[in-house]
Amino acid sequence: MGFPYWTDIAYVLAILPAVQLLDRAARWARVTTWGVAAAASLVMFAQVAWPVIPFDAKADPTTLMHGWSDVAARLTELRSSCGDCFVFSHRYQDSASVSFYLDPAIPLTRLTGRHDQYSIWRDDRALGGRNAIYFCDDHHYQPPNEAFPFARCDVAGTLPIVYRGRLLRTVSFWRCDDYR
């Protein structure tokens, strides 16, 4: 699944040839094009701060812009009671988003069968036998018990992510013992 903001850089690059085309177009076409582009951009970026379009939280991609500092704070708190454990999720996007707020000294990865940057960075032998903190949200809920090679995983709580009085998602946490 792609997100609408992934293509933003393409829009910026498309402006260069569009400017040349607009230079030859009639005045009403230039004004209409720039007006529609400005309105669409404003709505898209305003959606992040003040929901303009009343999407359901699971359907609104801008909800992913909020709450990661809170998730990182909870992960840091949970990790303080488990010693030298690592942190992981089952989604690249979640691990990447929380990495901006998590202490870089805390090992963070993503565990699934798919190949990505985390699978390149991760040293499974070094993680062997270690404990971990797992997190996922209710939009992509996957309990760790069946999916990941740990001796056991126990629920460690939830964290509701609320922005401007609106529940965006609920993040769940587990303590997992003995990575195999």
PAKOLVO-812245 format. One record per residue (C-alpha): x, y, z. Coordinates in nm, 2 decimals. Example, Ala and Ser with C-alpha at 12.3 -4.5 7.8 and 13.67 -1.06 7.14 Angstrom:
<atoms>
ATOM / X / Y / Z
ATOM / 1.23 / -0.45 / 0.78
ATOM / 1.37 / -0.11 / 0.71
</atoms>
This chain:
<atoms>
ATOM / X / Y / Z
ATOM / 0.00 / 0.00 / 0.00
ATOM / 0.14 / 0.34 / -0.09
ATOM / 0.07 / 0.66 / 0.08
ATOM / -0.02 / 0.99 / -0.10
ATOM / 0.28 / 1.18 / 0.04
ATOM / 0.53 / 0.93 / -0.12
ATOM / 0.48 / 1.09 / -0.45
ATOM / 0.53 / 1.45 / -0.34
ATOM / 0.88 / 1.47 / -0.48
ATOM / 0.75 / 1.37 / -0.82
ATOM / 0.50 / 1.66 / -0.81
ATOM / 0.79 / 1.90 / -0.74
ATOM / 0.99 / 1.76 / -1.04
ATOM / 0.68 / 1.76 / -1.26
ATOM / 0.66 / 2.14 / -1.21
ATOM / 0.96 / 2.20 / -1.44
ATOM / 0.80 / 2.07 / -1.77
ATOM / 0.46 / 2.19 / -1.66
ATOM / 0.59 / 2.55 / -1.64
ATOM / 0.70 / 2.53 / -2.00
ATOM / 0.36 / 2.39 / -2.11
ATOM / 0.17 / 2.65 / -1.90
ATOM / 0.38 / 2.93 / -2.06
ATOM / 0.22 / 2.84 / -2.39
ATOM / -0.13 / 2.78 / -2.26
ATOM / -0.41 / 3.04 / -2.24
ATOM / -0.43 / 3.26 / -1.93
ATOM / -0.74 / 3.08 / -1.79
ATOM / -0.56 / 2.74 / -1.82
ATOM / -0.26 / 2.87 / -1.63
ATOM / -0.47 / 3.03 / -1.35
ATOM / -0.70 / 2.72 / -1.32
ATOM / -0.40 / 2.48 / -1.31
ATOM / -0.22 / 2.68 / -1.04
ATOM / -0.54 / 2.73 / -0.85
ATOM / -0.62 / 2.36 / -0.84
ATOM / -0.26 / 2.27 / -0.75
ATOM / -0.25 / 2.52 / -0.47
ATOM / -0.59 / 2.41 / -0.33
ATOM / -0.50 / 2.04 / -0.34
ATOM / -0.17 / 2.11 / -0.17
ATOM / -0.33 / 2.31 / 0.10
ATOM / -0.60 / 2.05 / 0.17
ATOM / -0.34 / 1.77 / 0.18
ATOM / -0.11 / 1.95 / 0.42
ATOM / -0.39 / 2.09 / 0.63
ATOM / -0.53 / 1.74 / 0.68
ATOM / -0.22 / 1.67 / 0.89
ATOM / -0.28 / 1.95 / 1.14
ATOM / -0.66 / 2.00 / 1.12
ATOM / -0.86 / 1.72 / 0.96
ATOM / -1.04 / 1.89 / 0.67
ATOM / -1.18 / 1.58 / 0.52
ATOM / -1.36 / 1.36 / 0.78
ATOM / -1.19 / 1.03 / 0.70
ATOM / -1.21 / 0.73 / 0.94
ATOM / -0.88 / 0.72 / 1.13
ATOM / -0.79 / 0.39 / 0.96
ATOM / -0.84 / 0.54 / 0.62
ATOM / -0.67 / 0.87 / 0.68
ATOM / -0.30 / 0.84 / 0.60
ATOM / -0.22 / 1.16 / 0.78
ATOM / -0.28 / 0.99 / 1.11
ATOM / 0.06 / 0.83 / 1.07
ATOM / 0.22 / 1.17 / 1.12
ATOM / 0.13 / 1.17 / 1.50
ATOM / 0.22 / 0.98 / 1.81
ATOM / 0.56 / 0.83 / 1.73
ATOM / 0.74 / 1.03 / 2.01
ATOM / 0.48 / 0.88 / 2.26
ATOM / 0.55 / 0.53 / 2.12
ATOM / 0.92 / 0.58 / 2.16
ATOM / 0.88 / 0.71 / 2.52
ATOM / 0.68 / 0.40 / 2.61
ATOM / 0.93 / 0.17 / 2.44
ATOM / 1.21 / 0.33 / 2.63
ATOM / 1.01 / 0.29 / 2.96
ATOM / 0.94 / -0.08 / 2.89
ATOM / 1.30 / -0.15 / 2.79
ATOM / 1.43 / 0.00 / 3.11
ATOM / 1.28 / -0.30 / 3.29
ATOM / 1.41 / -0.57 / 3.06
ATOM / 1.78 / -0.51 / 3.05
ATOM / 1.96 / -0.55 / 2.72
ATOM / 1.66 / -0.62 / 2.50
ATOM / 1.60 / -0.50 / 2.15
ATOM / 1.28 / -0.34 / 2.00
ATOM / 1.10 / -0.46 / 1.70
ATOM / 0.78 / -0.44 / 1.50
ATOM / 0.64 / -0.64 / 1.20
ATOM / 0.61 / -0.33 / 0.97
ATOM / 0.90 / -0.14 / 0.81
ATOM / 0.70 / 0.19 / 0.84
ATOM / 0.64 / 0.15 / 1.21
ATOM / 1.01 / 0.07 / 1.29
ATOM / 1.12 / 0.36 / 1.06
ATOM / 0.88 / 0.61 / 1.21
ATOM / 0.97 / 0.53 / 1.57
ATOM / 1.34 / 0.54 / 1.49
ATOM / 1.33 / 0.92 / 1.46
ATOM / 1.23 / 0.94 / 1.83
ATOM / 1.40 / 0.64 / 1.99
ATOM / 1.75 / 0.66 / 2.14
ATOM / 1.99 / 0.54 / 1.87
ATOM / 2.16 / 0.32 / 2.13
ATOM / 1.85 / 0.11 / 2.15
ATOM / 1.86 / -0.17 / 1.90
ATOM / 1.55 / -0.14 / 1.67
ATOM / 1.46 / -0.38 / 1.38
ATOM / 1.17 / -0.53 / 1.19
ATOM / 1.11 / -0.91 / 1.20
ATOM / 0.92 / -1.07 / 0.91
ATOM / 1.01 / -1.28 / 0.61
ATOM / 1.03 / -0.98 / 0.37
ATOM / 1.37 / -0.85 / 0.27
ATOM / 1.43 / -0.48 / 0.35
ATOM / 1.69 / -0.25 / 0.50
ATOM / 1.63 / -0.39 / 0.85
ATOM / 1.71 / -0.74 / 0.73
ATOM / 2.04 / -0.61 / 0.60
ATOM / 2.13 / -0.43 / 0.92
ATOM / 2.01 / -0.71 / 1.16
ATOM / 2.24 / -0.97 / 1.29
ATOM / 2.02 / -1.26 / 1.39
ATOM / 2.31 / -1.45 / 1.56
ATOM / 2.37 / -1.15 / 1.78
ATOM / 2.00 / -1.13 / 1.87
ATOM / 1.98 / -1.50 / 1.95
ATOM / 1.88 / -1.56 / 2.31
ATOM / 1.80 / -1.19 / 2.38
ATOM / 1.47 / -1.06 / 2.50
ATOM / 1.27 / -0.80 / 2.31
ATOM / 0.98 / -0.54 / 2.32
ATOM / 0.74 / -0.58 / 2.03
ATOM / 0.49 / -0.31 / 1.92
ATOM / 0.21 / -0.28 / 1.66
ATOM / -0.10 / -0.07 / 1.62
ATOM / -0.46 / -0.17 / 1.58
ATOM / -0.46 / -0.08 / 1.21
ATOM / -0.21 / -0.36 / 1.14
ATOM / -0.26 / -0.57 / 1.44
ATOM / -0.05 / -0.89 / 1.46
ATOM / 0.01 / -1.05 / 1.80
ATOM / 0.37 / -1.19 / 1.82
ATOM / 0.29 / -1.53 / 1.97
ATOM / 0.26 / -1.73 / 1.65
ATOM / 0.45 / -1.51 / 1.41
ATOM / 0.80 / -1.46 / 1.57
ATOM / 1.06 / -1.71 / 1.71
ATOM / 1.05 / -1.64 / 2.08
ATOM / 1.00 / -1.88 / 2.37
ATOM / 0.71 / -1.67 / 2.49
ATOM / 0.56 / -1.32 / 2.46
ATOM / 0.35 / -1.15 / 2.73
ATOM / 0.12 / -0.84 / 2.69
ATOM / 0.29 / -0.53 / 2.82
ATOM / 0.01 / -0.28 / 2.77
ATOM / -0.14 / -0.04 / 2.52
ATOM / -0.11 / 0.32 / 2.43
ATOM / -0.39 / 0.52 / 2.27
ATOM / -0.27 / 0.78 / 2.02
ATOM / -0.50 / 1.08 / 2.04
ATOM / -0.47 / 1.40 / 1.85
ATOM / -0.71 / 1.70 / 1.90
ATOM / -0.95 / 1.47 / 2.08
ATOM / -0.96 / 1.21 / 1.80
ATOM / -0.84 / 0.85 / 1.86
ATOM / -0.60 / 0.78 / 1.58
ATOM / -0.49 / 0.43 / 1.67
ATOM / -0.40 / 0.22 / 1.97
ATOM / -0.05 / 0.08 / 1.99
ATOM / 0.00 / -0.26 / 2.17
ATOM / 0.32 / -0.37 / 2.34
ATOM / 0.46 / -0.71 / 2.43
ATOM / 0.76 / -0.84 / 2.62
ATOM / 0.91 / -1.13 / 2.43
ATOM / 1.17 / -1.37 / 2.58
ATOM / 1.45 / -1.57 / 2.42
ATOM / 1.48 / -1.49 / 2.05
ATOM / 1.56 / -1.81 / 1.86
</atoms>
